Each structure stands twice: as C-alpha cells, then as structure tokens.
Amino acid sequence: MSSEQKVVIVTGASQGLGAGIVKAYREAGYAVVANSRNIKQSADTGIVAVPGDIGERAVAQILVDTAIERFGRIDTLINNAGVFIGKPFVDYTTDELANVLKVNIEGFFHITQLALPHLEKHRDGHIVQITTTLVHQALADVPSGLALLTKGGLDAVTRGLAIEYAKRGVRVNAVAPGIIKTPMHPAETHEFLKGLHPVGRMGEIGDVVDAVLYLERARFLTGETINVDGGQHAGRW
C-alpha cells in the first residue's frame, strides 16, 4: 500500500452514520480503519475492521497501531461512536451514566489522544466529532440530559483542540446532526420526528456525510461546528 494514500479512522462504523462515512471516504480514495463493538471484516482490502469497545483504551491503541502497521499513517479521525438515551433527567440510572460517559467521553479521549501524534506528522491532520444539534437548541419533547452533558463537552473541546493544534498542522471540527433516519429510529416514530425540524423532514445519512466531507475539504476551517438539522438550532418555530 502506498504511503501516499490517506488514512481515516472511523468509530461507530458498523451501521447508520458510521457506515455511510466509511463508504464515502473509501469512494474518496482513503484507506479506512473502522471500529464498533461487533463490526465484521469487509471484502474490501482498503477497509480494516477492528471490533471492540472504543471506551477501552486498549481497543483505541489497537486501532491506531492497525492504521500505522497496515497503511503507514493516519490523516483523519472521525469520532462518530456515541450512545444516546432519551428520558427525563431524574430517571437516568448510574449504569446508564457510566455507559454514556464510557463511549461518548472516554472513547473520544482515548482514540483522540493516541491518534494526535500521528495526525501531526504530515501537518495536515483532521479530527471531526459527531455531536448533536440539541447542544445548541434543546427540545422539551426530547429530554436528553446525558447527551447534552457528554456531546456538549465534545462541542466545547472541538474549539479548544482547534486552538491548541492550529499551529501544529491539525484541524478540529464537528458536525451536529438533527434527527437522522437511521436504524435507531423505528418507522412508526418518523412522523413525530419529522415535526421536530423546521423543514418538515428527518435528515438522511447522506446529509451528514456531505457535511463531514465538506469539512475534510475546507482547509481554512477549524474550530467549527456545522449544524445539519433542518434549521432546528436556529430557534423555536
């Protein structure tokens, strides 16, 4: 494999947004190291699947080691893995808190910390967090305290890392989706979910993928969060 081929690590990569992001980067010519708990190997030799819980530092280390051993470099990291539990704040359990923190915060921490030294090497690295537009516009009908607690932290650290690494060759951005049509939303909920967006529809996986690819190509953007939410963040309607 040529050392000139760019390489992306994608977490939460087995379905939904993650699978769409993997497909898009392969079509753009990248080699991909893909992770989720139960991900399976692809017939595509340009995709290497690394199963495991990204909240475990050892799994994050395997991801980074695999990228370097197989492809010789890391150019982009997509922090897509996440857990969303929507319920009234007082109903969350301590087990749910631990689970959300492990994936959303610890998973981000481990893989980002381990990947950054490699992202710096070519002075053209890029990190993208997938957060949620609820960080910018909470909805009374969608109680989501743990998502706000954790994804809000990722939104803030995106700007912090962008400034910290601006002169070290790494850009750091985020995409904040609204409610996207993925397997996590049963068909019977779609009509209600459409109504939560000013444009009157749910987002498609391709809407988020387009934003991620835009950030990849927009070389003068860092510290930016793009809301892909049909106008949800703009205010009440």
C-alpha beads as a LAMMPS data file, in Angstrom:
LAMMPS data file: protein, C-alpha beads

237 atoms
236 bonds

1 atom types
1 bond types

-500.0 500.0 xlo xhi
-500.0 500.0 ylo yhi
-500.0 500.0 zlo zhi

Masses

1 110.0

Atoms # bond

1 1 1 0.000 0.000 0.000
2 1 1 1.407 3.359 -0.989
3 1 1 2.311 5.611 1.916
4 1 1 0.742 8.458 -0.082
5 1 1 -2.783 7.082 0.292
6 1 1 -4.597 8.945 3.042
7 1 1 -5.986 7.010 6.000
8 1 1 -9.036 7.656 8.159
9 1 1 -10.125 6.052 11.431
10 1 1 -13.897 5.919 11.920
11 1 1 -15.503 4.866 15.208
12 1 1 -19.081 3.636 15.491
13 1 1 -18.623 2.419 11.933
14 1 1 -20.819 -0.657 11.533
15 1 1 -24.168 0.952 10.633
16 1 1 -26.026 4.214 10.183
17 1 1 -23.892 7.352 10.040
18 1 1 -20.662 5.486 10.618
19 1 1 -21.208 3.073 7.749
20 1 1 -22.121 5.991 5.481
21 1 1 -18.943 7.838 6.455
22 1 1 -16.803 4.749 5.808
23 1 1 -18.330 4.333 2.341
24 1 1 -17.801 7.997 1.472
25 1 1 -14.142 8.029 2.493
26 1 1 -13.457 4.843 0.528
27 1 1 -15.060 6.425 -2.520
28 1 1 -12.764 9.416 -1.944
29 1 1 -9.751 7.076 -2.105
30 1 1 -8.931 6.783 1.582
31 1 1 -7.962 3.600 3.375
32 1 1 -10.250 3.108 6.373
33 1 1 -9.754 1.600 9.808
34 1 1 -13.273 1.048 11.105
35 1 1 -14.384 0.282 14.644
36 1 1 -17.505 -0.732 16.505
37 1 1 -18.255 -3.387 19.089
38 1 1 -19.348 -6.075 16.615
39 1 1 -18.022 -4.880 13.267
40 1 1 -17.215 -7.552 10.667
41 1 1 -14.367 -7.621 8.182
42 1 1 -15.180 -6.348 4.707
43 1 1 -14.189 -7.954 1.417
44 1 1 -12.655 -4.565 0.580
45 1 1 -8.955 -4.728 1.434
46 1 1 -8.953 -0.952 1.836
47 1 1 -11.127 -1.297 4.943
48 1 1 -9.777 -2.931 8.093
49 1 1 -12.350 -3.688 10.781
50 1 1 -11.263 -3.553 14.415
51 1 1 -14.035 -4.809 16.719
52 1 1 -14.205 -3.698 20.339
53 1 1 -15.452 -1.112 22.791
54 1 1 -13.846 2.244 21.964
55 1 1 -14.279 3.179 25.624
56 1 1 -11.423 0.756 26.368
57 1 1 -8.007 2.331 25.873
58 1 1 -6.562 -0.959 24.651
59 1 1 -9.060 -1.002 21.765
60 1 1 -8.178 2.573 20.820
61 1 1 -4.493 1.604 20.838
62 1 1 -5.192 -1.343 18.519
63 1 1 -6.993 0.998 16.122
64 1 1 -4.027 3.353 15.945
65 1 1 -1.495 0.518 15.721
66 1 1 -3.515 -1.140 12.946
67 1 1 -3.627 2.062 10.908
68 1 1 0.135 2.532 11.181
69 1 1 1.057 -1.113 10.613
70 1 1 -1.285 -1.627 7.643
71 1 1 -1.211 1.775 5.960
72 1 1 1.715 3.697 7.464
73 1 1 -0.108 6.861 8.531
74 1 1 -3.246 8.497 9.974
75 1 1 -4.687 11.585 8.309
76 1 1 -8.220 11.889 9.683
77 1 1 -10.103 10.721 12.758
78 1 1 -13.912 10.642 12.782
79 1 1 -15.244 10.373 16.347
80 1 1 -18.677 9.027 15.467
81 1 1 -19.251 6.442 18.209
82 1 1 -21.916 7.547 20.634
83 1 1 -24.704 6.440 22.931
84 1 1 -27.992 8.336 23.137
85 1 1 -30.525 7.621 25.870
86 1 1 -33.530 9.922 25.856
87 1 1 -35.505 10.078 29.095
88 1 1 -36.324 12.506 31.913
89 1 1 -33.167 13.513 33.748
90 1 1 -34.246 12.109 37.123
91 1 1 -34.897 8.701 35.541
92 1 1 -31.317 8.075 34.417
93 1 1 -29.539 5.308 36.300
94 1 1 -25.929 5.303 37.389
95 1 1 -25.320 2.389 34.998
96 1 1 -26.645 4.494 32.111
97 1 1 -24.434 7.382 33.181
98 1 1 -21.383 5.112 33.222
99 1 1 -22.232 3.657 29.807
100 1 1 -22.733 7.050 28.142
101 1 1 -19.595 8.502 29.712
102 1 1 -17.530 5.486 28.660
103 1 1 -18.462 5.681 24.979
104 1 1 -19.080 9.392 24.426
105 1 1 -16.280 10.810 26.587
106 1 1 -13.734 8.100 27.353
107 1 1 -13.928 6.720 23.816
108 1 1 -13.260 10.170 22.381
109 1 1 -10.456 10.790 24.876
110 1 1 -8.565 7.560 24.244
111 1 1 -8.605 7.466 20.448
112 1 1 -8.035 11.208 20.035
113 1 1 -5.137 11.302 22.458
114 1 1 -3.477 8.300 20.830
115 1 1 -4.076 9.459 17.247
116 1 1 -2.933 13.077 17.638
117 1 1 0.848 12.442 17.484
118 1 1 0.322 10.716 14.116
119 1 1 -2.071 13.373 12.831
120 1 1 0.604 15.995 13.467
121 1 1 3.266 14.266 11.394
122 1 1 2.146 15.418 7.944
123 1 1 0.898 18.797 9.231
124 1 1 -2.419 18.151 7.517
125 1 1 -4.409 16.152 10.075
126 1 1 -8.111 16.452 10.717
127 1 1 -10.472 15.412 13.509
128 1 1 -14.268 15.512 13.311
129 1 1 -16.653 14.894 16.201
130 1 1 -20.263 13.870 15.560
131 1 1 -22.223 15.656 18.293
132 1 1 -25.902 16.713 18.305
133 1 1 -27.748 19.892 17.462
134 1 1 -29.552 19.528 20.802
135 1 1 -26.403 21.033 22.350
136 1 1 -27.368 24.319 20.683
137 1 1 -31.164 24.071 20.901
138 1 1 -32.693 21.728 23.489
139 1 1 -36.208 20.403 22.883
140 1 1 -38.803 19.923 25.607
141 1 1 -40.184 16.890 23.753
142 1 1 -36.786 15.227 23.588
143 1 1 -35.303 15.090 27.108
144 1 1 -31.671 14.136 26.646
145 1 1 -29.619 15.268 29.612
146 1 1 -26.808 12.744 29.263
147 1 1 -26.388 13.514 25.566
148 1 1 -26.165 17.226 26.360
149 1 1 -23.719 16.574 29.183
150 1 1 -21.375 14.499 27.024
151 1 1 -21.870 15.771 23.469
152 1 1 -21.820 19.320 24.828
153 1 1 -18.368 18.541 26.186
154 1 1 -17.249 17.335 22.754
155 1 1 -18.626 20.506 21.187
156 1 1 -16.544 22.603 23.582
157 1 1 -13.357 20.562 23.287
158 1 1 -13.587 20.803 19.497
159 1 1 -12.865 24.510 19.763
160 1 1 -10.246 24.010 22.456
161 1 1 -8.285 21.449 20.443
162 1 1 -8.649 23.542 17.291
163 1 1 -6.815 26.385 19.011
164 1 1 -4.275 24.119 20.717
165 1 1 -3.321 22.412 17.453
166 1 1 -3.846 25.245 14.953
167 1 1 -0.104 25.790 14.501
168 1 1 0.692 22.080 14.698
169 1 1 -0.997 21.024 11.485
170 1 1 -4.241 19.548 12.810
171 1 1 -7.713 20.954 12.187
172 1 1 -10.549 20.029 14.562
173 1 1 -14.230 20.379 13.667
174 1 1 -17.632 18.907 14.479
175 1 1 -20.926 18.050 12.839
176 1 1 -24.079 18.406 14.949
177 1 1 -26.913 16.398 13.360
178 1 1 -30.586 16.769 13.998
179 1 1 -32.599 13.560 13.970
180 1 1 -31.314 11.363 11.168
181 1 1 -33.152 8.471 9.560
182 1 1 -31.098 5.519 10.817
183 1 1 -31.963 2.073 12.227
184 1 1 -32.108 3.541 15.761
185 1 1 -35.415 5.277 14.895
186 1 1 -38.312 2.852 14.214
187 1 1 -40.507 3.720 11.240
188 1 1 -43.524 4.368 13.477
189 1 1 -41.673 7.311 15.093
190 1 1 -40.786 9.050 11.835
191 1 1 -43.893 11.195 11.537
192 1 1 -43.365 12.667 15.005
193 1 1 -39.642 13.138 14.396
194 1 1 -40.218 14.962 11.099
195 1 1 -42.129 17.602 13.013
196 1 1 -39.140 18.436 15.194
197 1 1 -37.361 20.067 12.236
198 1 1 -38.445 23.374 10.665
199 1 1 -38.001 21.947 7.152
200 1 1 -40.529 19.202 7.977
201 1 1 -38.396 16.122 7.428
202 1 1 -35.819 13.967 9.140
203 1 1 -32.254 14.131 7.963
204 1 1 -30.742 11.464 5.748
205 1 1 -27.394 9.796 6.355
206 1 1 -26.100 11.473 3.200
207 1 1 -26.846 14.913 4.667
208 1 1 -24.378 14.288 7.488
209 1 1 -21.830 12.596 5.244
210 1 1 -21.865 15.624 2.943
211 1 1 -21.041 17.886 5.891
212 1 1 -18.182 15.662 7.039
213 1 1 -16.683 15.611 3.550
214 1 1 -17.097 19.370 3.265
215 1 1 -15.096 19.849 6.448
216 1 1 -12.461 17.456 5.122
217 1 1 -12.005 19.614 2.027
218 1 1 -12.433 23.037 3.662
219 1 1 -8.811 23.581 4.609
220 1 1 -9.332 27.008 6.172
221 1 1 -11.959 25.754 8.643
222 1 1 -11.088 24.718 12.167
223 1 1 -12.957 25.007 15.456
224 1 1 -16.245 24.895 13.526
225 1 1 -19.453 23.020 14.305
226 1 1 -21.847 22.557 11.389
227 1 1 -25.476 22.010 12.383
228 1 1 -27.085 19.536 9.978
229 1 1 -30.560 19.752 11.437
230 1 1 -33.066 21.251 9.019
231 1 1 -32.929 24.562 10.896
232 1 1 -33.592 23.122 14.362
233 1 1 -30.746 25.043 16.009
234 1 1 -31.947 28.389 14.664
235 1 1 -34.769 28.760 17.150
236 1 1 -38.339 27.834 18.024
237 1 1 -40.976 27.572 15.341

Bonds

1 1 1 2
2 1 2 3
3 1 3 4
4 1 4 5
5 1 5 6
6 1 6 7
7 1 7 8
8 1 8 9
9 1 9 10
10 1 10 11
11 1 11 12
12 1 12 13
13 1 13 14
14 1 14 15
15 1 15 16
16 1 16 17
17 1 17 18
18 1 18 19
19 1 19 20
20 1 20 21
21 1 21 22
22 1 22 23
23 1 23 24
24 1 24 25
25 1 25 26
26 1 26 27
27 1 27 28
28 1 28 29
29 1 29 30
30 1 30 31
31 1 31 32
32 1 32 33
33 1 33 34
34 1 34 35
35 1 35 36
36 1 36 37
37 1 37 38
38 1 38 39
39 1 39 40
40 1 40 41
41 1 41 42
42 1 42 43
43 1 43 44
44 1 44 45
45 1 45 46
46 1 46 47
47 1 47 48
48 1 48 49
49 1 49 50
50 1 50 51
51 1 51 52
52 1 52 53
53 1 53 54
54 1 54 55
55 1 55 56
56 1 56 57
57 1 57 58
58 1 58 59
59 1 59 60
60 1 60 61
61 1 61 62
62 1 62 63
63 1 63 64
64 1 64 65
65 1 65 66
66 1 66 67
67 1 67 68
68 1 68 69
69 1 69 70
70 1 70 71
71 1 71 72
72 1 72 73
73 1 73 74
74 1 74 75
75 1 75 76
76 1 76 77
77 1 77 78
78 1 78 79
79 1 79 80
80 1 80 81
81 1 81 82
82 1 82 83
83 1 83 84
84 1 84 85
85 1 85 86
86 1 86 87
87 1 87 88
88 1 88 89
89 1 89 90
90 1 90 91
91 1 91 92
92 1 92 93
93 1 93 94
94 1 94 95
95 1 95 96
96 1 96 97
97 1 97 98
98 1 98 99
99 1 99 100
100 1 100 101
101 1 101 102
102 1 102 103
103 1 103 104
104 1 104 105
105 1 105 106
106 1 106 107
107 1 107 108
108 1 108 109
109 1 109 110
110 1 110 111
111 1 111 112
112 1 112 113
113 1 113 114
114 1 114 115
115 1 115 116
116 1 116 117
117 1 117 118
118 1 118 119
119 1 119 120
120 1 120 121
121 1 121 122
122 1 122 123
123 1 123 124
124 1 124 125
125 1 125 126
126 1 126 127
127 1 127 128
128 1 128 129
129 1 129 130
130 1 130 131
131 1 131 132
132 1 132 133
133 1 133 134
134 1 134 135
135 1 135 136
136 1 136 137
137 1 137 138
138 1 138 139
139 1 139 140
140 1 140 141
141 1 141 142
142 1 142 143
143 1 143 144
144 1 144 145
145 1 145 146
146 1 146 147
147 1 147 148
148 1 148 149
149 1 149 150
150 1 150 151
151 1 151 152
152 1 152 153
153 1 153 154
154 1 154 155
155 1 155 156
156 1 156 157
157 1 157 158
158 1 158 159
159 1 159 160
160 1 160 161
161 1 161 162
162 1 162 163
163 1 163 164
164 1 164 165
165 1 165 166
166 1 166 167
167 1 167 168
168 1 168 169
169 1 169 170
170 1 170 171
171 1 171 172
172 1 172 173
173 1 173 174
174 1 174 175
175 1 175 176
176 1 176 177
177 1 177 178
178 1 178 179
179 1 179 180
180 1 180 181
181 1 181 182
182 1 182 183
183 1 183 184
184 1 184 185
185 1 185 186
186 1 186 187
187 1 187 188
188 1 188 189
189 1 189 190
190 1 190 191
191 1 191 192
192 1 192 193
193 1 193 194
194 1 194 195
195 1 195 196
196 1 196 197
197 1 197 198
198 1 198 199
199 1 199 200
200 1 200 201
201 1 201 202
202 1 202 203
203 1 203 204
204 1 204 205
205 1 205 206
206 1 206 207
207 1 207 208
208 1 208 209
209 1 209 210
210 1 210 211
211 1 211 212
212 1 212 213
213 1 213 214
214 1 214 215
215 1 215 216
216 1 216 217
217 1 217 218
218 1 218 219
219 1 219 220
220 1 220 221
221 1 221 222
222 1 222 223
223 1 223 224
224 1 224 225
225 1 225 226
226 1 226 227
227 1 227 228
228 1 228 229
229 1 229 230
230 1 230 231
231 1 231 232
232 1 232 233
233 1 233 234
234 1 234 235
235 1 235 236
236 1 236 237
